[in-house]
Every structure is written in structure tokens, then in C-alpha cells.
Amino acid sequence: MSADSQFPRKDWSRVQRRALRPTEVVTRLSALPGWTLAGDGPDVAIEKTFRFADWHETMAFVNAVAWIAHAQDHHPDLSVHYGRCVVRWRTHDVQGLSDTDLACAAQVDALLAAP
């Protein structure tokens, strides 16, 4: 099962979000290569570092992530550097991880998927 089919696009602004149980997080995270757990308790998040050749590629990626975040009404923490960007998702209103985080992570991965 691909990440896209497991995490379909949704209008998350209209969905009641709930915190995922730890077993759900581990199971679903296994479908997202390179994404890791960071933090703990209410600060738990998933994050991944993306690497690029230069600043322009990094910024193009950041703008594409911003478009996904706006479309999904869910906004990650971004750490932007020359040649790399760290994307960190968590759902503040549930103080943990939700389906939204994993779905958005899959959409970010799809930005760089080979055709």
C-alpha cells in the first residue's frame, strides 16, 4: 500500500481530530520512510530532513510545503537552511499526533517522488 493511498487528501478543517495511540503512530509511521518521532508527551512530533543542492531548491520546496499546509489547514514547524529543510508535524489542539500529521507528511514526500 502506498503512502498516498494510506493517507488520502482530506479537508482537515472539517474533521474532528483526535490524538493517535502510540501503537497507531508506530504502525502508520512505518509507511513513511525517513520520518522519525521527535519529542515526547504533548510535544511529540514527526520530522524529516530534506536535502537540496542549493538555496533556491530549498525555498521552492518550502513554498510547496506551505501550499500543502494552507490547503490542509495544518501547519508544520519548518527549520530552513541552505541546502536543507527540516519539516516537523504535530497537532497542537490534540497535544500529540493525529491522522492529519501523517497525511500531510505523505503529501510532502509526494512532492519529491519520482514520476
C-alpha positions in Angstrom: 0.0 0.0 0.0 1.5 3.4 -1.0 1.6 6.3 1.4 -0.7 8.2 -0.9 -3.4 5.6 -0.7 -3.0 5.1 3.0 -3.1 8.9 3.7 -5.7 10.4 1.2 -6.1 14.1 0.9 -8.8 15.5 3.2 -10.2 18.8 4.3 -8.9 18.6 7.8 -10.5 21.9 8.8 -13.9 20.0 8.8 -12.7 16.9 10.7 -12.7 16.4 14.5 -9.0 15.5 15.2 -8.0 13.0 17.9 -4.6 12.1 19.2 -3.4 8.7 17.8 -2.4 6.0 20.3 1.3 5.1 20.3 0.6 1.8 18.5 -1.2 3.6 15.8 1.6 6.1 15.4 4.3 3.3 15.1 2.2 1.3 12.6 1.4 4.3 10.3 4.8 5.8 10.6 6.3 2.6 9.1 4.6 3.6 5.8 6.6 6.9 5.7 10.3 6.2 5.1 12.7 8.7 6.7 10.1 10.2 9.1 11.1 9.8 12.8 9.5 10.5 16.1 10.8 13.6 18.0 9.9 14.9 21.4 7.6 13.2 23.9 4.3 13.7 25.7 2.3 16.7 24.4 5.4 17.8 22.3 5.7 14.6 20.3 6.0 15.2 16.6 7.2 13.5 13.4 10.0 15.1 11.5 12.2 14.6 8.4 15.2 16.4 7.0 15.1 17.0 3.2 18.3 17.9 1.4 18.8 20.1 -1.7 21.5 21.3 -4.0 21.1 24.9 -3.1 19.1 27.7 -1.5 16.7 28.0 -4.5 15.7 24.4 -4.4 15.2 24.5 -0.7 13.0 27.6 -1.0 11.0 26.0 -3.8 10.4 23.0 -1.5 9.4 25.3 1.4 6.9 27.1 -0.8 5.4 23.8 -1.9 5.1 22.7 1.7 3.4 26.0 2.6 0.9 25.3 -0.2 0.1 21.9 1.3 -0.2 23.3 4.8 -2.6 26.0 3.6 -4.7 23.6 1.6 -4.9 21.2 4.6 -5.3 23.9 7.2 -2.5 22.3 9.1 0.9 24.0 9.5 4.2 22.4 10.3 7.3 23.8 12.0 9.9 24.4 9.4 13.7 24.8 10.0 15.1 26.2 6.8 18.8 26.2 6.0 20.9 26.5 2.9 20.5 23.1 1.2 18.1 21.5 3.7 14.8 21.9 5.4 13.5 20.0 8.5 9.8 19.5 8.4 8.1 18.8 11.8 4.4 17.9 12.1 2.3 17.7 15.2 -1.3 18.6 16.1 -1.3 21.3 18.7 -5.0 21.0 19.6 -4.8 17.3 20.5 -1.3 17.7 22.1 0.1 14.9 20.1 0.0 13.3 16.7 -3.2 12.9 14.6 -4.1 11.4 11.2 -3.6 14.9 9.8 0.2 14.9 10.6 0.7 11.6 8.8 -1.4 12.5 5.8 0.5 15.8 5.4 3.9 14.0 5.7 2.8 11.7 2.9 1.9 14.7 0.7 5.3 16.3 1.4 7.0 13.1 0.4 5.0 13.0 -2.8 6.5 16.4 -3.8 9.8 14.7 -4.3 8.6 11.3 -5.6 10.0 10.3 -9.0 7.3 10.3 -11.7 
